[in-house]
Amino acid sequence: MKIKRWLTAKPDFQKARALSEACGFTMLAAATLCARGITVPEEAEKFLHPPTLYDPHLLTDMDAAVESITAAIQLHKRIIVFGDYDVDGITATCVLTDYLRSVGADCGYYIPDRLSEGYGLNCAAIDRLHAEGVELIVTVDSGITAHEEAAHAASLGLRMVITDHHECHDEQPIAEAVVNPKRPDSSYPFRELAGVGVAFKLVAALMGDQQAALERYAGLVALGTVADVMPIIGENRIIVSEGLERLAVPHSSGLEMLLRESGMWGKKLTAGTISYVLAPRINAAGRLGNAGLAAELFLTKDPERAQELAASLCEQNKLRQAAENQILDQTLAILRREYNPLEDKIIVLAGEGWHHGVVGIVSSRLCDRYSCPVVLISLEGEMGKGSGRSIKGFNLFEALSDAGGLLDKYGGHELAAGLTIQRGNIEAFKQRITAYAAENLQQKCLNPIVQIDCEISPEWINLENVEGLSALEPFGMKNPQPVFMMADMLVEEIMPISSDRHVRLSLRKGGAVYTAMLFGTGTGGCNFAQGNYIDVAFHLEINEFRGKRTVQLNVRDVHLSHCEIVADQRLLNLYNSYMGDQPLTALQAQILLPDRKDLVAVWRHVASRAEDGRLSVPPNGLSRRISWESKHKINIGKLFVCLDVFSESSLLSYHFKEGLLNIIVKHHEGKADISKSVVLATLTQMAKPSCPPSAAGKS
């Protein structure tokens, strides 16, 4: 795994104190704002409380869209809202459908099946809708790149209004109106609306009262906005803030039942609740080909039916998790054999039978894990359906555009995109996009970064200060949850929890002891041991248990403290002196000399973790990990002596690159004989008190 680089801001604490006094922020909140360049009360007020929503009629073609839809309502024409199967598309579909029905429109909705139709408009669906007497199609969260499909609809006499928020091609599709804040000719002040945000703007324009529209639909609009990872700034901040309040007392039975079934009813709702609890359940339906369940949930007026649908979504989510884990295991097995973190800039994999409704979320997990763009393609017959996720600094939509001639269909934006491709084109596509990444993706973008708002001291950590961070909510893209850092924390205890899927740490700093949670990493993933000093990057949260409220550190990343690095360097200098034929005292030799149990511990660890014969780890972390597991004191110098002994016996080889120790375990028949190791024999001789300090005899 790649070592994360920390970028720690150094806010001006004098300005932070002034901001705290002027606005009533706690020091943690004020320091966070200053770290992000917001240093005066006026800037803080503008960022945290944007003044107003913009007039929806400022959006290009909005007047034409309103005119077309209003005319269709008045003439009792059949209208279909054509949506998408993700949370953004489903909520956008429901917002517009609910409003049109409420004003008497003959309105239905159509969400393409992810498994059989894929993303966006398709000619077969347009033919079906035309045959059913539909006269106007209004797209939400889709349609901006559907030139062929829009032309086909026009040839049938079907009118179309397109609303979308994805990146545009140079020309717009044929339609009565194309409403998208990202149109090249758009002068709308805010470009970062979600698909449901654009649908909301259309409803607001139709209603003629944006505030009333917000009060009615803010919950659904917030769901789609957060789930689609839109920046929580400007208009989106207003929408999400209002939406979280509305979700607590939801407008629809469906939202209430979803909260109840997911265990969130009556609890504080945050953007994180949407991202990690609600959105996965809504998305699960679309990923498994049942997006209609989620749409019906938000549109039904029957509480009993809403409860059935919410329970079904939770069950669908469990099935999605099982399919996701299966694909993840398969892709990880491939990557252990094929992926080179020092050379490969993008991951492109195709697999038979992968559930293509789930490959997007697996792409996201792999993108986070390997810190590089990922495209996964599910193969079925002669076609492949793919989904990709990217990192900051690499526009995936533009990368797909470069390879567009090899794709049947594609769409999306900078960080996420989907595609359809013929099986025969996959290898050429892989070569093309790999070449594009090699040319356009800078190496520095591949080094994962943890942005830290500031380094703090123990006196800053108390309930009042941590509670005060709520003034910065809602968190999300471009307003992330604050990350703080404390250096030189002593690891007093490491406790595995949830079958060692997570770790609870007891950390001491000065006279204070803190509980810290390391989620998603078992004890085997800790590159430190009890008694080590570590620097910790973390979120601060309030933990409530049995009526007691305490501050908890949720760990983002850990580095060994400077004192540990200095100690390692002394041992490495000692090891290098030995390997460079420099004389050692008996005591120095004893520090490096492993006994049989040490050798066994190192070999067992390396052999068991070198999947497909390879292991790439930070060396200081490896020595500590083995020490922790074996209960032997195996310092970094002793570790390298062990590796040299095994290397002499042709059991393994190792080398360094980009700060990582790369070990290759070799196939060996029978039991290896390390008794003839020159390295071990020479060091053993030097460790005897009667032996003069010499390195003679070692080759």
VEXDRENNU-709025 format. One line per 4 residues: number of its first residue (from 1); for each residue y negated, x, z negated of C-alpha. Coordinates in pm, 1 decimal. Layout:
BEGIN
NUM> Y X Z; ...
REM end
This chain:
BEGIN
1> 0.0 0.0 0.0; -354.1 112.0 70.8; -565.0 231.2 -221.2; -865.6 6.2 -268.6
5> -1210.8 157.3 -264.4; -1456.7 29.6 -522.3; -1818.7 -32.5 -434.2; -1998.3 -82.5 -763.6
9> -2352.4 -216.7 -751.7; -2603.2 -78.0 -998.7; -2841.6 -362.9 -1075.7; -3173.7 -293.1 -1238.2
13> -3112.4 -417.7 -1593.1; -3485.6 -435.9 -1664.6; -3522.9 -683.1 -1376.9; -3209.1 -862.6 -1495.1
17> -3359.8 -907.6 -1842.3; -3682.0 -1040.6 -1690.6; -3484.4 -1283.5 -1472.2; -3278.5 -1391.1 -1772.3
21> -3589.0 -1463.4 -1979.1; -3771.8 -1642.1 -1696.9; -3483.7 -1867.2 -1586.1; -3268.2 -1895.5 -1895.7
25> -2972.1 -1713.7 -1741.7; -2733.7 -1515.5 -1958.4; -2745.0 -1141.1 -1892.9; -2414.0 -1145.6 -1703.8
29> -2545.1 -1410.9 -1464.4; -2882.9 -1240.0 -1424.4; -2721.8 -899.7 -1363.7; -2494.5 -1053.1 -1100.0
33> -2789.4 -1204.1 -914.7; -2976.8 -874.0 -926.7; -2668.6 -692.0 -799.3; -2678.5 -926.0 -498.8
37> -3043.6 -863.0 -425.7; -3187.2 -1169.3 -601.6; -3435.1 -1029.8 -851.9; -3716.7 -1282.9 -897.5
41> -3708.3 -1644.9 -1018.7; -3824.1 -1790.2 -685.2; -3537.4 -1623.6 -497.4; -3285.7 -1735.7 -759.4
45> -3407.1 -2095.0 -742.6; -3393.6 -2099.9 -363.5; -3042.1 -1955.1 -356.5; -2889.7 -2160.0 -637.3
49> -3070.4 -2483.2 -557.0; -3152.6 -2504.4 -184.3; -3442.2 -2746.4 -140.4; -3292.3 -3004.3 95.6
53> -3050.9 -3090.1 371.9; -3183.2 -3049.6 725.4; -3246.9 -3347.4 949.6; -2921.5 -3409.4 1144.8
57> -3126.5 -3492.2 1455.4; -3222.6 -3124.7 1475.5; -2871.8 -3060.4 1606.1; -2863.7 -3033.2 1984.5
61> -2723.9 -3350.0 2148.5; -2720.5 -3545.3 1821.1; -2943.5 -3818.9 1963.9; -2713.6 -3852.8 2265.3
65> -2408.6 -3870.1 2037.4; -2565.3 -4145.2 1825.8; -2665.1 -4339.3 2135.9; -2315.1 -4322.2 2288.5
69> -2136.7 -4423.9 1967.9; -2384.1 -4701.0 1884.6; -2345.5 -4845.8 2232.5; -1965.5 -4839.4 2201.2
73> -1984.8 -5023.6 1868.3; -2218.0 -5289.0 2003.4; -2000.5 -5345.7 2312.6; -1683.9 -5360.8 2099.1
77> -1524.1 -5073.5 2285.5; -1217.5 -4906.0 2143.8; -1312.7 -4575.0 1977.1; -1074.9 -4298.1 1870.5
81> -1171.9 -4016.4 1636.8; -971.8 -3717.1 1759.2; -922.6 -3472.6 1472.0; -721.5 -3173.4 1363.3
85> -431.7 -3119.5 1124.3; -594.1 -2883.5 870.7; -800.8 -2989.4 569.7; -1128.7 -2955.9 757.7
89> -1002.9 -3162.4 1050.4; -837.9 -3428.3 833.3; -1142.6 -3479.0 610.9; -1371.3 -3486.7 915.7
93> -1147.3 -3749.6 1074.9; -1153.3 -3963.7 762.4; -1529.5 -3939.5 704.0; -1614.5 -4056.6 1055.4
97> -1333.5 -4313.8 1081.7; -1416.9 -4470.5 746.2; -1783.3 -4505.2 835.8; -1723.4 -4649.3 1183.5
101> -1478.6 -4905.5 1046.6; -1725.1 -4999.3 772.7; -1982.4 -5101.4 1034.8; -1733.6 -5309.9 1232.8
105> -1630.6 -5060.4 1500.5; -1293.2 -5097.6 1669.4; -1195.4 -4751.3 1556.4; -871.0 -4563.0 1511.6
109> -791.7 -4196.9 1474.7; -561.3 -3946.9 1637.4; -448.1 -3620.7 1481.4; -235.0 -3407.7 1714.7
113> 107.2 -3309.0 1586.3; 96.6 -2944.2 1495.4; 459.5 -2888.8 1591.0; 477.0 -3066.9 1926.5
117> 115.2 -3064.8 2048.0; -59.1 -2773.1 1882.0; -430.0 -2743.8 1818.2; -699.2 -2955.1 1979.6
121> -728.8 -3191.0 2272.1; -440.4 -3211.9 2516.4; -405.1 -3400.8 2841.9; -89.3 -3588.5 2738.0
125> -267.0 -3735.5 2435.9; -568.6 -3827.3 2649.2; -340.0 -4007.9 2896.5; -177.2 -4201.9 2611.4
129> -509.1 -4303.3 2461.0; -642.7 -4409.5 2799.6; -332.9 -4623.1 2857.9; -393.1 -4790.1 2520.7
133> -741.1 -4898.2 2626.0; -947.3 -4636.7 2445.0; -1291.1 -4601.1 2604.8; -1461.1 -4343.0 2381.5
137> -1313.0 -4034.0 2215.8; -1513.6 -3858.9 1945.0; -1370.4 -3520.9 1851.6; -1416.5 -3364.8 1510.0
141> -1343.3 -3000.4 1424.8; -1217.4 -2947.3 1780.8; -1300.5 -2974.1 2148.4; -1559.1 -2700.7 2200.2
145> -1325.6 -2492.6 2422.0; -1135.1 -2787.3 2576.9; -1293.0 -2764.0 2924.3; -981.4 -2868.2 3115.8
149> -901.4 -3156.1 2882.9; -1260.5 -3284.9 2882.4; -1266.2 -3276.5 3262.9; -937.2 -3467.5 3270.9
153> -1077.1 -3735.6 3040.2; -1385.2 -3767.6 3260.6; -1164.1 -3811.0 3567.4; -1002.8 -4110.6 3394.6
157> -1340.6 -4264.3 3312.6; -1298.9 -4188.1 2943.0; -1626.9 -4107.9 2768.8; -1626.0 -3829.5 2513.2
161> -1847.0 -3703.4 2232.6; -1753.4 -3359.3 2103.8; -1837.8 -3243.5 1751.7; -1714.7 -2902.8 1644.1
165> -1815.4 -2588.3 1456.6; -1597.7 -2322.5 1619.9; -1725.7 -2044.4 1843.6; -1837.1 -2156.0 2188.6
169> -1761.7 -2029.3 2535.5; -2061.1 -1970.0 2762.6; -2045.1 -2321.8 2911.8; -1997.9 -2649.2 2726.9
173> -1720.7 -2900.1 2813.2; -1806.9 -3214.7 3008.4; -1905.0 -3483.0 2755.9; -2167.3 -3742.7 2666.7
177> -2275.4 -3507.5 2389.5; -2163.4 -3174.5 2245.3; -2274.7 -3132.6 1884.7; -2212.0 -2786.7 1744.7
181> -2454.6 -2574.6 1537.7; -2311.2 -2264.3 1708.3; -2413.1 -2368.5 2058.1; -2609.5 -2085.3 2221.6
185> -2899.1 -2322.8 2285.3; -2899.7 -2464.2 1930.3; -3208.5 -2421.9 1714.1; -3049.3 -2586.5 1409.2
189> -3149.7 -2383.1 1101.5; -2796.5 -2355.5 952.8; -2503.2 -2240.9 1165.8; -2228.9 -2236.3 902.2
193> -2133.3 -2602.7 870.3; -1762.5 -2684.0 858.6; -1613.8 -2929.3 1105.3; -1640.0 -3197.1 839.1
197> -1999.7 -3086.9 781.4; -2083.0 -3162.1 1145.4; -1899.9 -3497.0 1120.8; -2101.7 -3573.8 807.5
201> -2423.7 -3495.5 995.7; -2317.1 -3739.9 1267.9; -2250.7 -4011.0 1008.6; -2586.8 -3938.9 843.4
205> -2760.1 -3976.9 1180.4; -2574.7 -4302.3 1250.7; -2658.7 -4437.0 904.1; -3018.2 -4322.8 915.7
209> -2992.0 -4223.3 549.3; -2853.7 -3875.6 482.0; -2868.6 -3906.2 103.8; -2664.3 -4225.6 110.3
213> -2412.3 -4056.2 339.0; -2390.3 -3762.6 97.9; -2333.0 -3986.7 -203.8; -2055.6 -4167.3 -19.8
217> -1872.5 -3876.2 143.0; -1965.0 -3560.9 -50.4; -1617.2 -3529.9 -205.1; -1436.6 -3521.9 129.2
221> -1700.7 -3300.1 288.4; -1672.9 -3050.3 1.2; -1293.6 -3047.7 36.6; -1307.1 -2953.5 402.5
225> -1594.4 -2707.2 362.0; -1429.8 -2503.7 86.8; -1081.5 -2524.8 240.5; -1213.7 -2388.1 571.8
229> -1370.1 -2092.8 386.0; -1725.7 -2167.1 490.9; -2008.5 -1969.7 325.9; -2122.0 -2148.2 9.6
233> -2489.7 -2099.1 80.5; -2770.7 -2316.7 212.6; -2662.6 -2668.0 309.7; -2302.4 -2596.9 217.3
237> -2408.0 -2517.8 -138.9; -2576.5 -2857.4 -167.0; -2275.3 -3033.4 -15.9; -2015.2 -2857.6 -230.0
241> -2214.5 -2890.1 -554.1; -2259.4 -3264.2 -495.3; -1900.8 -3295.1 -377.4; -1749.9 -3142.1 -689.0
245> -1940.9 -3392.8 -900.8; -1823.2 -3679.4 -677.4; -1461.6 -3561.3 -688.2; -1464.8 -3603.7 -1065.6
249> -1531.2 -3976.9 -1008.0; -1390.8 -4011.4 -655.3; -1501.7 -4270.6 -402.6; -1147.1 -4330.8 -277.8
253> -815.9 -4418.0 -441.2; -657.1 -4140.5 -238.3; -869.6 -3867.8 -392.0; -805.3 -4001.1 -741.2
257> -429.1 -4011.4 -690.6; -424.4 -3664.0 -540.1; -604.0 -3531.8 -847.9; -359.2 -3712.6 -1075.7
261> -47.4 -3595.0 -890.6; -170.3 -3234.4 -885.7; -245.8 -3235.7 -1259.2; -622.2 -3202.4 -1215.4
265> -737.3 -3546.1 -1325.8; -992.1 -3521.9 -1606.2; -1019.9 -3143.7 -1576.8; -1319.5 -2939.0 -1470.4
269> -1320.5 -2911.8 -1092.2; -1441.2 -2599.4 -916.0; -1429.1 -2461.0 -565.1; -1118.4 -2277.1 -683.8
273> -954.9 -2612.8 -760.7; -1000.0 -2706.5 -396.9; -881.8 -2370.2 -261.9; -572.2 -2326.1 -477.9
277> -466.8 -2675.7 -583.1; -590.5 -2952.8 -354.3; -619.9 -2784.7 -14.1; -261.2 -2650.2 -7.4
281> -126.7 -3001.5 -69.1; -339.6 -3153.3 207.0; -262.0 -2868.6 444.3; 110.7 -2896.1 376.6
285> 129.2 -3230.6 555.8; -29.1 -3091.1 870.1; 173.2 -2771.2 859.8; 497.9 -2966.5 849.7
289> 391.4 -3213.0 1117.7; 284.5 -3503.9 895.1; -94.5 -3476.1 892.5; -113.9 -3854.4 921.6
293> 0.5 -3880.0 559.1; -310.4 -3701.2 436.8; -540.0 -3903.6 661.8; -384.4 -4228.0 543.6
297> -422.4 -4112.9 183.0; -799.3 -4079.3 219.4; -840.8 -4401.8 416.9; -617.0 -4643.4 226.8
301> -771.8 -4895.5 -8.7; -438.3 -4967.5 -180.1; -395.1 -4771.0 -508.0; -15.4 -4807.6 -504.7
305> 10.3 -4676.2 -149.1; -229.9 -4396.1 -240.9; -3.7 -4293.8 -529.4; 300.9 -4285.8 -297.0
309> 115.6 -4076.9 -41.7; -20.0 -3831.7 -300.9; 331.0 -3780.4 -441.1; 460.2 -3726.2 -88.4
313> 195.0 -3460.5 -22.3; 298.2 -3272.9 -335.6; 660.2 -3281.7 -219.9; 557.5 -3163.3 126.2
317> 378.3 -2873.3 -41.1; 700.4 -2760.6 -208.4; 877.5 -2763.3 128.6; 588.7 -2567.8 279.1
321> 615.0 -2305.6 6.1; 986.6 -2260.1 73.8; 929.5 -2218.6 450.0; 638.8 -1982.8 386.2
325> 840.3 -1757.5 155.2; 1125.9 -1741.9 403.6; 897.7 -1625.8 686.3; 716.7 -1385.5 454.8
329> 1044.8 -1220.8 354.5; 1144.3 -1180.7 720.3; 810.9 -1034.7 826.2; 803.2 -793.3 533.3
333> 1150.6 -670.3 626.6; 1027.2 -599.1 980.9; 709.4 -430.8 861.9; 895.1 -200.0 625.6
337> 1071.9 -60.3 929.9; 792.3 -69.1 1185.4; 448.2 -69.9 1024.1; 261.8 257.8 979.1
341> -46.7 199.7 758.8; -202.1 525.5 875.3; -184.2 445.8 1246.5; -145.7 71.9 1309.3
345> -474.6 -121.5 1314.6; -332.2 -467.2 1382.9; -3.0 -643.5 1316.1; 143.2 -865.9 1589.0
349> 489.4 -1013.2 1528.0; 691.4 -1286.5 1697.7; 995.3 -1458.0 1552.4; 1252.4 -1713.8 1656.3
353> 1252.1 -2035.4 1459.3; 953.5 -1954.3 1243.6; 791.0 -2279.9 1141.2; 470.7 -2252.4 1341.3
357> 296.8 -2486.6 1103.7; 333.3 -2219.8 835.7; 274.2 -1892.0 1022.4; -101.0 -1915.9 965.6
361> -71.6 -1899.8 589.4; 181.7 -1616.1 614.8; -64.3 -1434.5 843.7; -324.9 -1476.0 571.4
365> -96.2 -1330.2 306.0; -3.5 -1034.6 524.4; -369.8 -978.3 611.4; -452.1 -957.8 241.1
369> -152.8 -735.1 169.8; -201.1 -483.7 450.7; -581.1 -509.7 492.0; -565.5 -542.8 868.6
373> -573.7 -826.5 1124.7; -244.8 -1013.8 1164.7; -115.5 -1242.2 1440.7; 220.0 -1418.0 1395.8
377> 381.8 -1606.8 1683.2; 653.7 -1867.9 1642.0; 892.3 -1872.5 1938.4; 1063.6 -2183.5 2064.7
381> 1214.8 -2182.8 2410.5; 981.3 -2019.2 2658.5; 668.0 -2082.5 2453.6; 509.9 -1928.7 2148.8
385> 254.5 -2076.4 1913.8; 60.1 -1829.2 1707.0; -190.1 -1806.8 1428.0; -398.5 -1509.9 1321.4
389> -616.9 -1394.9 1036.9; -861.9 -1108.3 1039.1; -1072.3 -883.5 819.1; -1445.7 -832.5 803.1
393> -1552.5 -616.2 1094.2; -1302.6 -744.8 1349.2; -1379.5 -1067.8 1537.1; -1040.2 -1220.1 1611.2
397> -1181.6 -1484.8 1845.7; -1340.6 -1214.0 2059.9; -1015.5 -1016.3 2054.4; -826.5 -1321.1 2183.2
401> -1096.1 -1377.0 2443.7; -1037.4 -1023.6 2570.4; -669.4 -1110.0 2615.0; -744.9 -1466.6 2726.7
405> -581.0 -1422.9 3066.0; -244.5 -1386.3 2893.5; -286.5 -1697.9 2678.6; -234.2 -2062.1 2768.6
409> -478.9 -2173.5 2501.1; -672.1 -2022.4 2213.6; -954.0 -2105.3 1975.4; -1101.2 -2029.2 1637.5
413> -1362.8 -1797.8 1493.4; -1414.1 -1446.8 1359.7; -1161.8 -1451.8 1076.4; -904.8 -1710.0 1188.9
417> -772.2 -1828.1 1522.6; -478.2 -1995.6 1691.8; -311.8 -1948.9 2028.6; -42.9 -2071.5 2265.2
421> 138.1 -1818.8 2482.5; 435.0 -1797.3 2716.7; 722.2 -1587.7 2587.0; 703.6 -1356.5 2887.4
425> 343.6 -1264.7 2809.6; 391.7 -1167.4 2445.7; 459.5 -797.3 2495.1; 161.0 -761.9 2731.0
429> -53.6 -955.8 2482.6; 56.6 -728.4 2198.5; -34.3 -419.3 2401.2; -369.8 -566.4 2503.9
433> -483.5 -674.9 2161.1; -352.4 -352.0 2004.3; -560.3 -153.6 2253.0; -860.8 -376.6 2181.2
437> -821.1 -315.0 1807.2; -784.4 59.2 1860.5; -1117.1 62.4 2043.8; -1315.3 -193.5 1843.7
441> -1185.2 -180.3 1486.2; -1339.6 100.1 1284.8; -1112.6 286.7 1046.9; -1346.1 222.7 753.8
445> -1291.0 -153.2 793.1; -919.3 -99.7 730.1; -980.7 51.5 389.1; -972.3 -241.9 145.4
449> -1284.1 -268.1 -66.2; -1343.1 -428.9 -403.0; -1708.5 -527.5 -439.2; -1806.2 -493.9 -804.6
453> -2126.2 -654.7 -927.2; -2178.3 -414.6 -1214.3; -2018.1 -201.3 -1482.2; -2047.6 -361.4 -1824.2
457> -1988.0 -265.5 -2185.7; -1796.0 -459.1 -2455.0; -2104.1 -616.1 -2613.6; -2158.6 -815.3 -2292.6
461> -1824.8 -992.1 -2324.3; -1859.0 -1303.1 -2538.2; -1811.9 -1675.7 -2487.5; -2181.0 -1752.4 -2437.5
465> -2228.2 -1483.4 -2173.5; -1914.9 -1580.2 -1981.4; -1991.8 -1952.0 -1994.4; -2333.3 -1870.3 -1852.6
469> -2174.1 -1755.0 -1527.1; -2124.5 -2123.2 -1441.7; -2493.0 -2126.6 -1338.9; -2385.5 -1936.5 -1025.7
473> -2118.9 -2189.3 -923.3; -1988.1 -2307.9 -687.3; -1830.2 -1982.1 -580.1; -1691.5 -1909.5 -237.2
477> -1763.7 -1717.9 79.7; -2096.4 -1527.6 53.4; -2119.7 -1625.8 -313.3; -1795.9 -1488.4 -458.8
481> -1690.4 -1513.5 -819.3; -1851.6 -1216.3 -999.7; -1644.8 -900.6 -1040.8; -1719.2 -667.6 -1330.9
485> -1579.8 -329.6 -1433.8; -1514.5 -140.5 -1754.7; -1407.0 222.0 -1759.1; -1168.6 405.4 -1991.5
489> -976.2 108.7 -2129.0; -667.1 203.3 -2327.7; -346.0 25.3 -2226.4; -190.8 -83.5 -2555.8
493> 71.5 -321.7 -2422.6; 225.4 -431.3 -2090.7; 409.2 -763.8 -2104.3; 592.6 -923.3 -1809.8
497> 555.3 -1300.8 -1782.7; 701.4 -1570.6 -1554.1; 1015.0 -1367.0 -1481.6; 800.0 -1057.3 -1422.2
501> 600.6 -1220.5 -1143.2; 283.4 -1157.3 -1344.3; 175.8 -918.5 -1619.4; -25.4 -968.9 -1936.9
505> -203.4 -659.1 -2065.3; -355.2 -575.0 -2399.4; -650.0 -343.1 -2338.6; -870.2 -168.2 -2594.1
509> -1226.4 -53.0 -2540.9; -1397.7 86.7 -2847.1; -1323.0 -148.5 -3131.2; -1251.6 -450.3 -2910.1
513> -911.9 -561.5 -2774.1; -889.5 -781.6 -2464.8; -617.8 -986.2 -2302.1; -604.1 -922.9 -1928.5
517> -392.3 -1103.9 -1669.6; -260.5 -929.5 -1359.0; -136.4 -1209.0 -1133.9; 104.0 -1161.0 -845.1
521> 217.4 -819.9 -966.5; 515.4 -751.6 -1188.8; 554.9 -450.5 -1415.1; 705.2 -263.8 -1118.9
525> 370.7 -281.3 -941.8; 172.6 -120.8 -1224.1; 66.0 235.9 -1150.4; -5.2 299.4 -1516.3
529> 185.8 298.2 -1841.8; 132.5 227.4 -2207.9; -105.1 482.3 -2355.9; -288.3 546.7 -2027.2
533> -662.2 504.5 -1986.9; -761.0 289.6 -1689.8; -1073.6 160.1 -1518.9; -1041.4 -214.1 -1461.2
537> -1216.8 -443.9 -1212.3; -1194.5 -806.6 -1323.7; -1322.5 -1161.9 -1327.0; -1425.4 -1307.6 -1662.1
541> -1290.0 -1650.2 -1754.4; -1250.2 -1872.7 -2057.9; -892.4 -1935.2 -2165.1; -826.3 -2250.5 -2368.3
545> -502.1 -2264.7 -2565.6; -425.1 -2503.2 -2849.7; -790.6 -2579.1 -2897.3; -893.0 -2213.3 -2915.2
549> -1127.4 -2070.1 -2653.8; -1121.6 -1697.2 -2580.3; -1248.1 -1466.3 -2307.6; -982.4 -1347.7 -2064.8
553> -999.4 -1071.2 -1805.6; -836.9 -1161.8 -1473.1; -766.9 -826.6 -1310.5; -869.1 -761.4 -950.2
557> -773.3 -394.9 -936.6; -697.6 -93.6 -1154.9; -777.1 275.9 -1114.6; -667.7 553.7 -1345.2
561> -960.3 672.7 -1556.1; -1128.5 1006.7 -1494.4; -964.8 1161.0 -1802.0; -620.1 1076.2 -1660.7
565> -710.9 1223.1 -1322.6; -838.8 1542.3 -1487.4; -515.4 1571.0 -1689.3; -312.6 1525.9 -1370.6
569> -516.8 1789.7 -1192.6; -443.5 2043.2 -1467.8; -72.4 1977.4 -1423.9; -101.8 1996.4 -1047.0
573> -282.9 2329.2 -1080.6; 4.1 2450.1 -1298.7; 260.1 2329.7 -1044.3; 66.0 2488.6 -757.6
577> 49.8 2817.7 -948.8; 426.8 2808.9 -987.2; 482.5 2726.3 -619.5; 233.7 2998.5 -525.2
581> 437.6 3263.1 -713.7; 180.0 3290.9 -989.6; 319.8 3392.4 -1333.8; 372.3 3118.5 -1592.3
585> 422.7 3145.7 -1965.8; 742.2 3004.3 -2113.0; 543.2 2712.1 -2253.5; 389.0 2637.9 -1913.0
589> 731.3 2648.6 -1748.4; 871.0 2411.5 -2011.0; 595.7 2160.4 -1926.2; 718.2 2152.5 -1564.1
593> 1092.0 2184.1 -1623.9; 1286.3 1856.3 -1584.1; 1612.2 1798.4 -1765.8; 1906.9 1611.1 -1620.6
597> 1783.4 1272.8 -1745.1; 1444.1 1334.3 -1584.6; 1607.2 1413.0 -1250.8; 1824.5 1103.2 -1272.6
601> 1523.5 884.5 -1355.9; 1320.5 1013.2 -1062.1; 1609.0 982.3 -815.4; 1701.1 630.0 -926.3
605> 1345.0 509.1 -896.8; 1278.8 664.7 -556.8; 1615.1 564.7 -408.9; 1588.3 205.2 -531.3
609> 1233.8 153.4 -402.9; 1250.5 342.6 -74.3; 1318.8 39.8 140.9; 1460.2 148.0 475.4
613> 1442.1 500.6 340.3; 1063.2 521.9 305.7; 827.1 508.2 11.9; 447.2 554.1 22.0
617> 275.1 560.4 -317.5; -7.1 730.1 -507.7; 165.6 1028.0 -677.4; -3.1 990.5 -1016.2
621> 97.8 626.4 -1024.1; 456.8 718.0 -938.0; 491.8 963.7 -1226.2; 357.4 705.1 -1469.6
625> 574.8 428.4 -1329.8; 890.5 635.3 -1370.6; 786.3 740.3 -1720.6; 733.5 377.4 -1817.4
629> 1068.2 261.7 -1678.9; 1280.4 550.2 -1802.9; 1100.3 612.9 -2134.1; 1091.3 983.1 -2037.0
633> 771.6 1185.7 -2026.7; 764.6 1276.0 -1658.4; 425.6 1422.9 -1580.0; 301.5 1466.5 -1225.2
637> 391.5 1836.1 -1215.4; 744.2 1763.7 -1334.0; 770.2 1487.5 -1072.9; 702.8 1733.8 -791.3
641> 955.4 1978.6 -928.8; 1213.3 1698.3 -918.8; 1118.9 1616.2 -559.8; 1146.7 1985.8 -467.7
645> 1495.2 2000.4 -617.9; 1602.8 1697.8 -415.4; 1438.7 1840.5 -106.0; 1637.5 2164.2 -146.5
649> 1955.1 1955.5 -155.7; 1849.7 1763.9 160.8; 1836.4 1437.4 -29.1; 1479.7 1367.2 72.5
653> 1163.5 1507.3 225.0; 802.3 1434.9 137.8; 449.9 1492.8 259.6; 94.2 1379.8 186.7
657> -139.8 1176.0 404.6; -458.1 982.0 321.3; -402.3 1032.0 -52.3; -49.9 886.9 -48.5
661> 278.8 1057.9 -124.6; 516.0 968.6 158.6; 885.3 1010.6 69.2; 1170.4 982.5 318.7
665> 1514.7 943.5 160.2; 1786.8 1096.7 377.8; 2139.5 970.2 430.4; 2385.7 1178.6 231.2
669> 2762.8 1152.3 213.7; 2922.4 1201.9 -124.6; 2763.5 1349.7 -433.9; 2481.9 1602.1 -394.1
673> 2508.7 1933.7 -577.8; 2173.3 2034.0 -724.6; 2319.5 2307.1 -945.0; 2232.7 2570.8 -683.9
677> 1865.5 2474.5 -673.4; 1654.0 2789.3 -663.7; 1348.7 2594.4 -782.5; 1534.6 2465.8 -1088.1
681> 1706.3 2795.7 -1168.6; 1385.3 2995.4 -1145.8; 1190.4 2753.4 -1362.8; 1475.4 2743.0 -1617.3
685> 1468.7 3120.3 -1643.0; 1091.4 3124.9 -1684.0; 1109.6 2864.9 -1961.0; 1315.1 3092.8 -2183.9
689> 1092.0 3246.1 -2452.8; 1234.3 3593.6 -2398.1; 1161.6 3589.1 -2026.2; 845.8 3780.5 -1919.7
693> 592.1 3566.9 -1728.8; 707.6 3614.9 -1373.3; 788.8 3397.3 -1075.5; 1014.1 3661.5 -917.6
697> 1331.1 3535.6 -756.1; 1201.1 3193.7 -638.9; 1197.3 3141.2 -266.1
REM end
